[in-house]
Amino acid sequence: MIDNCLGAQRSRKIRRALRHFQVTIFCLVLTVVVLRGTIGAGKFGTPGQDFADIRDHLHLYSRKRAEPHRVLEEVQTTSSNENVGADTNAGTNNYNEFDINKILLDEESDESKRDPNVPFSLGPKISDWDEQRSRWLEENPNYPNFIGPNKPRVLLVTGSSPKPCENPVGDHYLLKSIKNKIDYCRLHGIEIFYNMALLDAEMAGFWAKLPLIRKLLLSHPEVEFLWWMDSDAMFTDMAFEVPWERYKDSNFVMHGWNEMVYDQKNWIGLNTGSFLLRNGQWALDILDAWAPMGPKGKVREEAGKVLTRELKDRPVFEADDQSAMVYLLATQREMWGDKVYLESAYYLHGYWGILVDRYEEMIENYHPGLGDHRWPLVTHFVGCKPCGKFGDYSVERCLKQMDRAFNFGDNQILQMYGFTNKALGSRRVKRVRNETGNPLEVKDELGLLHPAFKAVKIPMKETEVKNEE
Amino acid sequence: MIDNCLGAQRSRKIRRALRHFQVTIFCLVLTVVVLRGTIGAGKFGTPGQDFADIRDHLHLYSRKRAEPHRVLEEVQTTSSNENVGADTNAGTNNYNEFDINKILLDEESDESKRDPNVPFSLGPKISDWDEQRSRWLEENPNYPNFIGPNKPRVLLVTGSSPKPCENPVGDHYLLKSIKNKIDYCRLHGIEIFYNMALLDAEMAGFWAKLPLIRKLLLSHPEVEFLWWMDSDAMFTDMAFEVPWERYKDSNFVMHGWNEMVYDQKNWIGLNTGSFLLRNGQWALDILDAWAPMGPKGKVREEAGKVLTRELKDRPVFEADDQSAMVYLLATQREMWGDKVYLESAYYLHGYWGILVDRYEEMIENYHPGLGDHRWPLVTHFVGCKPCGKFGDYSVERCLKQMDRAFNFGDNQILQMYGFTNKALGSRRVKRVRNETGNPLEVKDELGLLHPAFKAVKIPMKETEVKNEE
């Protein structure tokens, strides 16, 4: 039964899970295992030939799409209506109210904490955030939202569990990962918020970022862009500055491809492990639209089934934020699409599988500052889960490659000071530039000691306040 | 023999060590054990009654001072000469040349890497750093060394080993510790450098900070103050801003007491786990004067013996940077003393032993922003060593108290967003302020969301360039 239900690849996982779980209902266990194994989705990074490479690399499995049930039909009918209306603020958003509330009403909730008659909400509806924010920025010129011409104030947000990792070495990799982020952000004038608190018990796991993001946007009106970054993502191009001007008319930037999301509804058509969200009413609205599939338990499970049916190639597991975003954008393109920038020109998120074996080739042929396949801005270890016990890849491969990625990035920091790692796989450093009595005449090759994108502009221009439409 | 040589307290450690080591020479093993057990010195924090409290608390042992041997007599004679001379730049510093070179020449070096005829050096002697730096600052007004009136540009430097901790949970505490520092520094406009590279193999362990500090000062002339902070030190007062103006005529600020250092030569008269060092020629000079006791092996061991004999209450172990600094200041007060500020008005370093049991009392009676015994700026877990295997205190007590200290500080961050930890010993948070539709009308109690000490001054004043005497 197991081999008929799934490919041979999964059998190994099931046997592993069977050692830990009692098999009461085969398919229920199956769902839980797949769920745990594939949390943190978003394996892929590039279209066309690269996408084909990734596919071969991962030996993707495919699922026969189930017959849509009534909820799905109604969702499709409603979303094709194109009657998006202007009143998103009043919460008449199809994705919000129709689908999930129907699920809530249809089924008894076995969660004592949730009152099914009360739809989930991230907080009181705010409809005038642009106005509130503008006013605040005017009254607080000492907290400008732009810290230089074309240089928005950015807050990078990341985090991990307040508990020690189940895998003892996991915390060491979290530590290296945050050091890596500290280095990039220091060079680029970006502040960091490291979260270790679960603000909303219902929105646990990958959904925890939503209440956190909302809270930070509302608490820090001076922040122009919030940059969410997973703890398993590392900066591998220290010299690459995000092209902020490119996004002047956008509010949400994710790595992905239009055709993969809007045409194919591919669950990995975009990645929510590293994205930019502009502070404003629009952000609050999309967070509200995004959240309903998140509350854990019945809601999340049922939503997961919808997503598996509706999206291309999505495995069976509870609703994750990334799939939910693909679904949201694909079904409500008119409402959100014009402000969403799916960026594929550089690796705002870069799937580690197709990058880490090429580091030596990159060092040979290219240089930092490119941010793309030649020298990726971000290498994202999706599926590795060094903190937990179940990952999609071998622990040894993951940890070894994470060390290499860390060093690949760290070398760019070390070279500023005349050092480099002895090898990408080594923890030791060696000197590559002698000490000198005239240190200020030495320029580091990459110009990272005093980069232009970090300098303060004298005199500082007036604060720019951007009003959203 | 063991019990005669040491107190009963040490016997436990020796028995534990004996499980791991073969006993070839009892005293050699003893020295190694004591060395490992007491690395990371600097347990104490306050004079007078507090000092007596600490003493009782730690059940200090005392050593009968050995008869000074010839090196010591010569050192004492030379240092009492008060002929310090002006030419410190030429390296005729007593501490440097006389003591250590004599040791090197007297004994055969068994370290193949060190040529005893070549004195240890942190780098080529630089004598005009103030001039080089002034020139650079003039040419680079976009990298000012003051980022506001009375607000120097500060770089907080910390770090840990590139290897996973021997104690599996150690990395988790390093992670919490860096999150804690990220939070404080974000609020106070301070940048962070997290080091994981050993720049000089000879200056390993606690001495590793010296080459690192020198490198960072010379690479970043825009940095006015470098704030070194141990990885086992945490910020527990998020609202306290260092009184920079107080130090306008000082170059080196450490927690400590003049009488403990200059009169008593007490090895814990100051603490080098958290200190401020102003960028300039003076800093390079004191680093050069500080370094000679550091090179591992014979030099460090012999220097350790000198320090144990010369300083009050110092146990037997190899030379550590803190004892060396006490010795340096006590023997060369005229050279350095006028620029060293031993601060005891607040806890730039706060010994955890006398603080952590009082957190509830502090919450009851006081508030953040005081920085002192009522609400310590820094709680420093000296002797705990959660990353390693041998600490001076029970692992359980250390970890439990580190959790409490972390939460004590983290509560001040969480309250900004309407949350708090359920208890100092809990990992879970609870809401203490409801969400609102007018978030900008809510002020967090501590005023940490948009504190004055972080605001940008509009318009920005001209850069202030401070020239050292």
Chai-1 contact restraints between the chains, C-beta under 6 A:
chainA,res_idxA,chainB,res_idxB,connection_type,confidence,min_distance_angstrom,max_distance_angstrom,comment,restraint_id
A,G123,B,E435,contact,1.0,0.0,6.0,A-B,restraint_1
A,P124,B,E435,contact,1.0,0.0,6.0,A-B,restraint_2
A,P124,B,G437,contact,1.0,0.0,6.0,A-B,restraint_3
A,I126,B,G437,contact,1.0,0.0,6.0,A-B,restraint_4
A,Q132,B,L440,contact,1.0,0.0,6.0,A-B,restraint_5
A,W136,B,L440,contact,1.0,0.0,6.0,A-B,restraint_6
A,P141,B,I458,contact,1.0,0.0,6.0,A-B,restraint_7
A,N142,B,A455,contact,1.0,0.0,6.0,A-B,restraint_8
A,N142,B,V456,contact,1.0,0.0,6.0,A-B,restraint_9
A,N142,B,I458,contact,1.0,0.0,6.0,A-B,restraint_10
A,Y143,B,H450,contact,1.0,0.0,6.0,A-B,restraint_11
A,P162,B,R427,contact,1.0,0.0,6.0,A-B,restraint_12
A,P164,B,V169,contact,1.0,0.0,6.0,A-B,restraint_13
A,P164,B,H172,contact,1.0,0.0,6.0,A-B,restraint_14
A,P168,B,P168,contact,1.0,0.0,6.0,A-B,restraint_15
A,V169,B,P164,contact,1.0,0.0,6.0,A-B,restraint_16
A,D171,B,D171,contact,1.0,0.0,6.0,A-B,restraint_17
A,D171,B,H172,contact,1.0,0.0,6.0,A-B,restraint_18
A,D171,B,L175,contact,1.0,0.0,6.0,A-B,restraint_19
A,H172,B,P164,contact,1.0,0.0,6.0,A-B,restraint_20
A,H172,B,D171,contact,1.0,0.0,6.0,A-B,restraint_21
A,L174,B,L175,contact,1.0,0.0,6.0,A-B,restraint_22
A,L175,B,D171,contact,1.0,0.0,6.0,A-B,restraint_23
A,L175,B,L174,contact,1.0,0.0,6.0,A-B,restraint_24
A,L175,B,L175,contact,1.0,0.0,6.0,A-B,restraint_25
A,K179,B,Y194,contact,1.0,0.0,6.0,A-B,restraint_26
A,I182,B,I192,contact,1.0,0.0,6.0,A-B,restraint_27
A,I182,B,Y194,contact,1.0,0.0,6.0,A-B,restraint_28
A,R186,B,E191,contact,1.0,0.0,6.0,A-B,restraint_29
A,E191,B,R186,contact,1.0,0.0,6.0,A-B,restraint_30
A,I192,B,I182,contact,1.0,0.0,6.0,A-B,restraint_31
A,Y194,B,K179,contact,1.0,0.0,6.0,A-B,restraint_32
A,Y194,B,I182,contact,1.0,0.0,6.0,A-B,restraint_33
A,A197,B,V429,contact,1.0,0.0,6.0,A-B,restraint_34
A,K215,B,Y417,contact,1.0,0.0,6.0,A-B,restraint_35
A,L218,B,P439,contact,1.0,0.0,6.0,A-B,restraint_36
A,S219,B,Y417,contact,1.0,0.0,6.0,A-B,restraint_37
A,S219,B,L449,contact,1.0,0.0,6.0,A-B,restraint_38
A,Y417,B,K215,contact,1.0,0.0,6.0,A-B,restraint_39
A,Y417,B,S219,contact,1.0,0.0,6.0,A-B,restraint_40
A,R427,B,P162,contact,1.0,0.0,6.0,A-B,restraint_41
A,V429,B,A197,contact,1.0,0.0,6.0,A-B,restraint_42
A,E435,B,G123,contact,1.0,0.0,6.0,A-B,restraint_43
A,E435,B,P124,contact,1.0,0.0,6.0,A-B,restraint_44
A,G437,B,P124,contact,1.0,0.0,6.0,A-B,restraint_45
A,G437,B,I126,contact,1.0,0.0,6.0,A-B,restraint_46
A,P439,B,L218,contact,1.0,0.0,6.0,A-B,restraint_47
A,L440,B,Q132,contact,1.0,0.0,6.0,A-B,restraint_48
A,L440,B,W136,contact,1.0,0.0,6.0,A-B,restraint_49
A,L449,B,S219,contact,1.0,0.0,6.0,A-B,restraint_50
A,H450,B,Y143,contact,1.0,0.0,6.0,A-B,restraint_51
A,A455,B,N142,contact,1.0,0.0,6.0,A-B,restraint_52
A,V456,B,N142,contact,1.0,0.0,6.0,A-B,restraint_53
A,I458,B,P141,contact,1.0,0.0,6.0,A-B,restraint_54
A,I458,B,N142,contact,1.0,0.0,6.0,A-B,restraint_55
A,M460,B,M460,contact,1.0,0.0,6.0,A-B,restraint_56
